[in-house]
Amino acid sequence: MAKPSVDRLLQAAAEGDGSPVYLVSGDLVVATPQAQKLADGLAKAAGCDVESRRRPGSLGDVFQNLKTFSLFASAKIMLVVDTAIFADRSSAAGLIDQAENALPVSGELDTAGLEGASRLLQALRVFGLDATAGEPADVISSLPKWAVEGGAAFRKKRSGRGRTAKQATNLRDGLAGLLEAARQAGLEGYAEGDLAELGDIVANGLPEGHVLVLAEHAVAKDHPVVVALNQRGAFLDVGQVSAGRGGDWQGLKALTDQLTAETSVSIASSAVSELARRTLRQESGWQSRGVDSESTARFAGEFRKLAAQAGSGQITRQMVVSSIEDRGEQDVWQILDAIGKGSAREALERYQRYLTSSGDLISARLSFFGLLAGFCRHLTAVAGVARLRRIPAGVSNYNQFKTRWAAQLQGDLEIGKNPLAGLHPFRLHRAYMTASQMDRDLLARLPWLVLETELRIKGESSEPDVAIAALMTQLVTAINVSPPRADRRSRRSP
């Protein structure tokens, strides 16, 4: 089957195989204009205009609008952007964070207040809560604890930390006030009935000539309505940017193609990489490869600014470097990789960038030190267990290492619990390869060096970052960047 595209959806509609509802999902920078293109094509064929709405306060109004309008005109195309109606519960905490931007509430809701109230109503719908039933405080108290502790993007800005118990309580109080204001403004939000009605529309249709086009960022692919749309060929996934393991960003082509089409200005591949490096941030912790949607919007905004500067020319890497502030994300694992390669300069530069891009300097410093200290403990443990079990050094092939040696490094020890037990094989191999290159005397002194550094950054030094940099430098200077290979005669253990 051919891959779905806007052109194919329009062709199918022209051939009489259209749908009453279409869903375009992905980064909104791409999904929104693609949905607009689809809506425009449908409207041109029907001889009508497109009515657009963004984050509407009620889907019931949208459905009613489409059905009622059929009494007065033969066709209507409605484009609705970012309703979050297909979001799963993991996305709902992010909706709560966006609602917080409208707080505090005083009097009648302004534009920001209406948007915040809309996000709150969307979140309540995701959790199956009726926004109109009972006292506002009681409705908000029904939200699970984790929902008000902070979503992925919120935690990312705070180095993984959520709201404290007091902050969460204050947030619930504010949200109760926002919900009360939403009720007074006549906003009802989405109910389970909205989903049921949308499902009925997908199955049974709208009045002839009337079509609903949805552009969504957060979509649970296994949602029954999404599955139904996919089965009838009315679901188009334009993709999202994601973080690669090497610190690069995947899925940028669709994003840059869209922006190039909008601005009629091309961008050099090196400029794309640099712009992504300076703007994009991951959505959550190291296990997640998702990208914060706010940062893709920032990428698009900076692209458009550079396009205006370029005029009829091309956006170059030098233009990005000279014009765009570096607010991108530094992958902490790249800092450890630089240490493993024996590159002190790269490690220190990446560490400084990590601190600069952090919104909470103290938290970021402590978070990285915790990671670095854990890495040092793994180095010492790997070296000790490898010598004990006569495991050769320098097995650079990850699959070979994982199959033959990882289990021996992580097996039970007679002297007590193995500190390497449960460590992911990839991280174990990283520590093993670094330990294979390091001076044994330094490995033996690492626990003391880590303790000394911890004391310095927690009060015994006025320059904690210098203490961390000193530890990283000691690690790098103890590394021989040409480690012995296991396939040579030497069977030296780390």
C-alpha positions as CSV (number, residue, x, y, z in Angstrom):
1,M,0.0,0.0,0.0
2,A,1.3,3.4,-0.9
3,K,2.4,5.7,2.0
4,P,-0.4,8.2,2.9
5,S,0.1,11.8,1.9
6,V,-2.1,14.9,1.6
7,D,-2.2,14.5,-2.2
8,R,-3.3,10.8,-1.9
9,L,-6.0,11.7,0.6
10,L,-7.3,14.5,-1.7
11,Q,-7.2,12.1,-4.7
12,A,-9.2,9.5,-2.7
13,A,-11.7,12.1,-1.7
14,A,-12.1,13.2,-5.3
15,E,-12.7,9.6,-6.3
16,G,-15.6,9.3,-3.8
17,D,-13.6,7.6,-1.1
18,G,-13.4,10.4,1.4
19,S,-13.8,10.5,5.1
20,P,-15.9,12.8,7.4
21,V,-12.9,13.1,9.7
22,Y,-9.2,13.3,8.9
23,L,-6.4,13.2,11.5
24,V,-2.9,14.6,10.8
25,S,-0.4,13.9,13.7
26,G,3.2,14.8,14.4
27,D,5.2,17.9,15.3
28,L,2.7,20.8,14.9
29,V,5.2,22.8,13.0
30,V,4.7,20.2,10.2
31,A,1.3,18.7,11.1
32,T,-0.6,22.1,11.1
33,P,0.4,23.3,7.6
34,Q,-0.2,19.8,6.2
35,A,-3.6,19.7,7.8
36,Q,-4.3,23.2,6.4
37,K,-3.2,22.0,2.9
38,L,-5.6,19.1,3.2
39,A,-8.5,21.3,4.4
40,D,-7.8,23.8,1.7
41,G,-7.9,21.1,-1.0
42,L,-11.2,19.7,0.4
43,A,-12.7,23.2,0.5
44,K,-11.6,24.0,-3.0
45,A,-13.3,20.9,-4.3
46,A,-16.4,21.6,-2.3
47,G,-16.5,25.3,-3.2
48,C,-16.4,26.6,0.3
49,D,-14.0,28.2,2.8
50,V,-12.1,26.6,5.7
51,E,-13.0,27.6,9.3
52,S,-10.1,27.1,11.7
53,R,-10.0,26.8,15.5
54,R,-7.0,26.2,17.8
55,R,-7.4,24.5,21.2
56,P,-11.2,25.0,21.4
57,G,-12.8,25.0,24.8
58,S,-15.4,22.4,23.7
59,L,-15.6,19.8,21.0
60,G,-19.3,19.6,21.4
61,D,-19.5,23.1,19.9
62,V,-17.4,22.0,16.9
63,F,-19.7,19.0,16.2
64,Q,-22.8,21.0,16.6
65,N,-21.4,23.7,14.3
66,L,-20.8,21.2,11.5
67,K,-24.2,19.6,11.9
68,T,-26.2,22.9,12.2
69,F,-24.4,24.6,9.3
70,S,-25.6,21.9,7.0
71,L,-29.1,23.4,7.3
72,F,-27.9,26.6,5.7
73,A,-25.1,25.6,3.3
74,S,-24.1,22.6,1.2
75,A,-20.5,22.3,2.4
76,K,-18.2,23.2,5.3
77,I,-14.6,22.3,6.1
78,M,-13.5,22.8,9.7
79,L,-9.8,22.6,10.7
80,V,-9.2,22.1,14.5
81,V,-5.7,22.2,15.9
82,D,-4.3,20.7,19.1
83,T,-7.3,19.4,20.9
84,A,-5.3,16.7,22.7
85,I,-8.5,14.5,22.5
86,F,-6.3,11.5,21.6
87,A,-3.7,12.1,24.2
88,D,-2.8,9.3,26.6
89,R,-2.4,9.8,30.4
90,S,1.3,10.3,30.1
91,S,0.6,13.5,28.1
92,A,-2.0,14.7,30.6
93,A,0.5,16.0,33.2
94,G,1.9,18.3,30.5
95,L,-1.6,19.7,29.9
96,I,-1.7,20.5,33.6
97,D,1.6,22.3,33.4
98,Q,0.3,24.4,30.5
99,A,-2.8,25.2,32.5
100,E,-0.6,26.5,35.3
101,N,0.6,29.3,33.0
102,A,-2.8,31.0,33.4
103,L,-2.4,31.2,37.2
104,P,-3.2,33.2,39.3
105,V,-6.8,33.8,38.1
106,S,-8.5,37.0,39.1
107,G,-11.9,38.0,37.7
108,E,-12.8,37.4,34.1
109,L,-10.5,35.1,32.0
110,D,-8.3,36.9,29.6
111,T,-6.8,35.3,26.5
112,A,-4.1,33.5,28.4
113,G,-6.7,32.4,31.0
114,L,-9.0,31.0,28.4
115,E,-6.2,29.0,26.9
116,G,-5.1,27.7,30.3
117,A,-8.7,26.8,31.2
118,S,-9.0,24.9,27.9
119,R,-5.8,22.9,28.7
120,L,-7.2,22.1,32.2
121,L,-10.5,20.9,30.7
122,Q,-8.6,18.8,28.2
123,A,-6.6,17.2,31.0
124,L,-9.7,16.5,33.1
125,R,-11.2,14.7,30.0
126,V,-8.1,12.5,29.6
127,F,-8.5,11.4,33.3
128,G,-12.2,10.7,32.8
129,L,-13.3,13.5,35.2
130,D,-16.5,15.5,34.6
131,A,-15.5,19.2,34.8
132,T,-19.1,20.2,35.6
133,A,-19.9,17.8,38.4
134,G,-19.3,18.8,42.0
135,E,-17.2,21.5,43.6
136,P,-14.1,22.6,41.6
137,A,-11.8,21.7,44.5
138,D,-13.3,18.2,44.6
139,V,-12.8,17.7,40.9
140,I,-9.2,18.8,41.1
141,S,-8.5,16.7,44.1
142,S,-9.5,13.6,42.0
143,L,-6.4,14.2,39.8
144,P,-3.7,11.6,40.6
145,K,-0.7,12.8,42.6
146,W,1.7,12.4,39.7
147,A,-0.4,14.5,37.4
148,V,0.3,17.7,39.5
149,E,3.9,16.9,40.2
150,G,5.0,17.9,36.7
151,G,5.0,16.4,33.2
152,A,8.1,15.5,31.1
153,A,8.9,19.0,29.8
154,F,8.5,20.5,33.3
155,R,10.8,18.0,34.9
156,K,13.3,18.3,32.1
157,K,13.7,22.0,32.9
158,R,14.3,21.1,36.6
159,S,16.8,18.3,35.9
160,G,14.3,15.6,36.6
161,R,12.7,17.0,39.7
162,G,9.0,17.4,40.0
163,R,7.0,19.8,42.2
164,T,7.3,19.5,46.0
165,A,4.3,18.5,48.0
166,K,3.7,22.2,49.0
167,Q,4.0,23.3,45.4
168,A,1.6,20.6,44.2
169,T,-0.9,21.7,46.9
170,N,-0.7,25.3,45.8
171,L,-1.1,24.2,42.2
172,R,-4.3,22.3,43.0
173,D,-5.7,25.4,44.8
174,G,-5.0,27.5,41.7
175,L,-6.5,24.9,39.3
176,A,-9.7,24.9,41.4
177,G,-9.9,28.6,40.9
178,L,-9.3,28.2,37.2
179,L,-11.9,25.6,36.9
180,E,-14.4,27.8,38.7
181,A,-13.6,30.7,36.3
182,A,-14.0,28.3,33.3
183,R,-17.4,27.4,34.5
184,Q,-18.4,31.0,34.9
185,A,-17.1,31.7,31.4
186,G,-19.4,28.9,30.1
187,L,-16.5,26.6,29.1
188,E,-17.5,22.9,29.4
189,G,-14.5,21.1,28.0
190,Y,-14.4,17.6,26.6
191,A,-16.5,14.8,28.0
192,E,-16.5,11.2,27.3
193,G,-19.5,11.9,25.2
194,D,-17.3,14.0,22.9
195,L,-15.2,10.9,22.2
196,A,-18.3,8.8,21.7
197,E,-19.7,11.4,19.3
198,L,-16.5,11.6,17.4
199,G,-16.4,7.9,17.0
200,D,-20.0,7.9,15.8
201,I,-19.1,10.6,13.2
202,V,-16.1,8.5,12.0
203,A,-18.4,5.4,11.6
204,N,-21.6,7.1,10.3
205,G,-20.4,10.4,8.8
206,L,-21.4,14.0,8.8
207,P,-23.9,15.8,6.5
208,E,-22.7,15.5,2.9
209,G,-20.0,18.0,2.1
210,H,-19.0,18.6,5.7
211,V,-15.6,17.5,7.0
212,L,-13.6,17.8,10.2
213,V,-9.8,17.9,9.9
214,L,-7.8,17.5,13.1
215,A,-4.1,18.4,13.6
216,E,-2.7,16.8,16.8
217,H,0.7,16.6,18.5
218,A,-0.2,14.1,21.2
219,V,-1.8,10.9,19.7
220,A,-2.0,7.5,21.3
221,K,-1.7,5.3,18.2
222,D,-3.8,2.5,19.8
223,H,-6.7,4.8,20.6
224,P,-9.8,3.1,19.1
225,V,-10.9,6.2,17.1
226,V,-7.3,6.6,15.8
227,V,-7.3,2.9,14.8
228,A,-10.6,3.4,13.0
229,L,-9.3,6.5,11.1
230,N,-6.2,4.6,10.1
231,Q,-8.2,1.6,8.8
232,R,-10.2,3.9,6.5
233,G,-7.1,5.7,5.3
234,A,-7.9,9.0,7.0
235,F,-4.9,9.1,9.3
236,L,-1.7,10.8,8.3
237,D,1.4,10.7,10.5
238,V,3.9,13.3,9.4
239,G,6.4,12.2,12.1
240,Q,8.1,13.8,15.0
241,V,11.7,14.8,15.7
242,S,13.5,12.4,18.1
243,A,16.9,12.2,19.7
244,G,19.4,9.7,18.4
245,R,21.8,7.9,20.6
246,G,24.8,9.7,19.2
247,G,23.5,13.1,20.2
248,D,22.0,13.8,16.8
249,W,18.4,14.4,15.9
250,Q,16.2,12.2,13.8
251,G,13.3,13.3,11.7
252,L,14.6,16.8,10.9
253,K,14.0,16.4,7.1
254,A,10.2,16.7,7.3
255,L,10.6,19.8,9.5
256,T,13.2,21.5,7.3
257,D,11.3,20.6,4.1
258,Q,8.1,22.2,5.5
259,L,10.0,25.4,6.6
260,T,11.8,25.6,3.3
261,A,8.5,25.4,1.4
262,E,7.0,28.1,3.7
263,T,10.0,30.6,3.3
264,S,11.3,29.6,-0.1
265,V,14.8,29.6,1.5
266,S,17.0,26.5,1.7
267,I,19.4,25.6,4.5
268,A,22.7,23.9,4.4
269,S,22.9,20.4,6.0
270,S,25.6,21.7,8.4
271,A,23.3,24.6,9.3
272,V,20.5,22.2,10.1
273,S,22.6,20.3,12.5
274,E,23.9,23.4,14.2
275,L,20.4,24.9,14.5
276,A,19.1,21.7,16.0
277,R,21.9,21.6,18.4
278,R,21.1,25.2,19.6
279,T,17.4,24.8,19.9
280,L,16.1,21.3,20.4
281,R,15.7,19.6,23.8
282,Q,14.6,16.1,24.8
283,E,11.2,15.7,26.4
284,S,12.3,13.7,29.4
285,G,15.1,11.5,30.8
286,W,17.8,9.5,29.0
287,Q,15.5,6.6,28.2
288,S,13.1,8.8,26.3
289,R,13.9,9.8,22.7
290,G,11.0,12.3,22.4
291,V,11.6,16.0,21.8
292,D,10.0,18.8,23.6
293,S,7.4,20.3,21.3
294,E,8.2,23.8,22.5
295,S,11.8,23.4,21.2
296,T,10.6,22.3,17.7
297,A,8.6,25.5,17.7
298,R,11.7,27.4,18.7
299,F,13.6,25.7,15.8
300,A,10.9,26.8,13.4
301,G,10.9,30.4,14.7
302,E,14.7,30.7,14.4
303,F,14.6,29.2,10.9
304,R,12.1,31.8,9.8
305,K,14.3,34.5,11.3
306,L,17.3,33.2,9.5
307,A,15.3,32.9,6.3
308,A,14.5,36.6,6.5
309,Q,18.2,37.4,6.9
310,A,19.2,35.2,4.0
311,G,16.8,36.8,1.5
312,S,17.3,34.9,-1.8
313,G,20.4,33.1,-0.5
314,Q,20.9,30.0,1.6
315,I,21.0,29.7,5.4
316,T,24.6,28.8,6.3
317,R,26.1,27.3,9.5
318,Q,28.0,30.6,10.1
319,M,24.7,32.5,10.1
320,V,23.3,30.1,12.7
321,V,26.4,30.4,14.9
322,S,26.5,34.2,14.7
323,S,22.7,34.8,15.1
324,I,21.2,32.1,17.3
325,E,21.7,31.8,21.0
326,D,22.7,28.3,22.1
327,R,19.7,27.1,24.2
328,G,19.9,23.5,23.1
329,E,20.4,20.5,25.2
330,Q,23.7,18.9,26.1
331,D,23.5,15.1,26.3
332,V,25.3,14.2,29.6
333,W,26.3,10.9,28.1
334,Q,28.4,12.7,25.5
335,I,30.4,14.2,28.4
336,L,31.2,10.7,29.7
337,D,32.0,9.6,26.1
338,A,34.5,12.5,25.8
339,I,36.1,11.3,29.1
340,G,36.3,7.8,27.7
341,K,38.0,9.0,24.6
342,G,40.6,10.8,26.7
343,S,39.5,14.3,25.4
344,A,39.6,16.7,28.4
345,R,38.9,19.8,26.3
346,E,35.7,18.2,24.8
347,A,34.5,16.9,28.1
348,L,35.0,20.3,29.8
349,E,33.4,22.2,27.0
350,R,30.4,19.9,27.0
351,Y,30.1,20.2,30.7
352,Q,30.1,24.0,30.6
353,R,27.4,23.9,27.9
354,Y,25.4,21.5,30.0
355,L,25.5,24.1,32.9
356,T,24.8,27.0,30.6
357,S,21.7,25.4,29.1
358,S,20.2,24.4,32.5
359,G,17.4,26.4,34.1
360,D,18.5,25.4,37.6
361,L,22.3,25.5,37.9
362,I,22.6,23.9,41.4
363,S,20.3,21.1,40.5
364,A,22.1,20.5,37.2
365,R,25.5,20.4,38.9
366,L,24.4,17.9,41.5
367,S,22.6,15.8,39.0
368,F,25.7,15.5,36.8
369,F,27.9,14.8,39.7
370,G,25.6,12.0,40.8
371,L,26.0,10.5,37.3
372,L,29.8,11.1,37.2
373,A,30.2,9.6,40.7
374,G,28.2,6.5,39.6
375,F,30.3,6.2,36.6
376,C,33.5,6.3,38.7
377,R,32.1,3.6,41.0
378,H,31.4,1.4,38.0
379,L,34.9,1.9,36.7
380,T,36.4,0.8,40.0
381,A,34.0,-2.2,40.3
382,V,34.6,-3.3,36.7
383,A,38.3,-3.2,37.1
384,G,38.1,-5.3,40.4
385,V,35.7,-7.9,39.1
386,A,37.6,-8.2,35.7
387,R,40.8,-8.9,37.6
388,L,39.1,-11.4,39.9
389,R,37.6,-13.3,37.0
390,R,40.4,-12.9,34.5
391,I,38.3,-11.1,31.9
392,P,40.5,-9.7,29.1
393,A,40.7,-5.9,28.4
394,G,39.6,-4.1,25.3
395,V,36.8,-6.2,23.9
396,S,35.4,-3.3,21.7
397,N,32.8,-5.4,19.9
398,Y,29.6,-4.7,22.0
399,N,27.7,-7.8,20.9
400,Q,30.7,-10.0,21.7
401,F,31.1,-8.4,25.1
402,K,27.4,-8.6,25.9
403,T,27.3,-12.3,24.9
404,R,30.5,-13.6,26.5
405,W,31.7,-11.3,29.3
406,A,28.8,-9.1,30.6
407,A,27.2,-12.0,32.6
408,Q,30.6,-12.8,34.3
409,L,31.1,-9.1,35.3
410,Q,27.6,-9.0,36.8
411,G,27.5,-12.4,38.4
412,D,27.2,-13.0,42.2
413,L,30.3,-12.3,44.3
414,E,31.4,-14.3,47.4
415,I,32.2,-11.1,49.2
416,G,28.7,-9.6,48.9
417,K,26.4,-7.9,46.4
418,N,27.9,-7.2,43.0
419,P,27.7,-3.4,42.4
420,L,27.4,-4.0,38.7
421,A,24.3,-6.2,39.0
422,G,21.4,-4.8,37.1
423,L,23.5,-2.3,35.1
424,H,22.4,-2.0,31.5
425,P,24.9,-3.9,29.2
426,F,25.5,-0.8,27.1
427,R,26.5,1.3,30.2
428,L,28.5,-1.7,31.5
429,H,30.4,-1.8,28.3
430,R,31.1,1.9,28.4
431,A,32.6,1.6,31.9
432,Y,34.5,-1.6,30.9
433,M,36.1,0.1,27.9
434,T,37.1,3.2,29.9
435,A,38.5,1.1,32.7
436,S,40.5,-1.0,30.2
437,Q,42.4,2.2,29.3
438,M,43.0,3.6,32.7
439,D,45.9,3.6,35.1
440,R,45.4,1.1,37.8
441,D,46.7,3.4,40.6
442,L,44.1,6.0,39.7
443,L,41.3,3.3,39.6
444,A,42.3,2.3,43.1
445,R,42.1,5.9,44.3
446,L,38.8,6.8,42.5
447,P,36.5,6.2,45.5
448,W,38.6,8.7,47.6
449,L,38.7,11.2,44.8
450,V,34.9,11.1,44.4
451,L,34.4,11.6,48.1
452,E,36.8,14.5,48.1
453,T,35.0,16.1,45.2
454,E,31.6,15.6,46.8
455,L,32.8,17.4,50.0
456,R,34.1,20.3,47.9
457,I,30.9,20.8,45.9
458,K,28.8,20.6,49.0
459,G,30.4,23.3,51.0
460,E,34.2,23.0,51.3
461,S,34.9,25.0,48.1
462,S,33.6,28.3,46.7
463,E,34.1,26.9,43.2
464,P,32.2,23.6,42.9
465,D,32.4,23.4,39.2
466,V,36.2,23.6,39.4
467,A,36.1,20.6,41.7
468,I,34.1,18.6,39.2
469,A,36.3,19.8,36.3
470,A,39.4,18.6,38.3
471,L,37.9,15.2,38.8
472,M,37.1,14.9,35.1
473,T,40.6,16.0,34.2
474,Q,42.1,13.4,36.5
475,L,40.1,10.7,34.8
476,V,41.1,11.8,31.3
477,T,44.8,12.1,32.2
478,A,44.8,8.5,33.5
479,I,43.5,7.1,30.2
480,N,45.6,5.5,27.6
481,V,43.7,6.1,24.4
482,S,45.2,3.0,22.7
483,P,43.9,0.2,25.0
484,P,45.1,-3.4,24.6
485,R,42.9,-5.4,22.3
486,A,41.4,-8.7,23.5
487,D,42.3,-10.4,20.2
488,R,46.0,-9.8,20.8
489,R,48.3,-12.0,23.0
490,S,47.8,-9.8,26.0
491,R,44.9,-10.8,28.3
492,R,45.4,-8.0,30.8
493,S,42.3,-7.2,32.7
494,P,41.1,-3.6,33.2
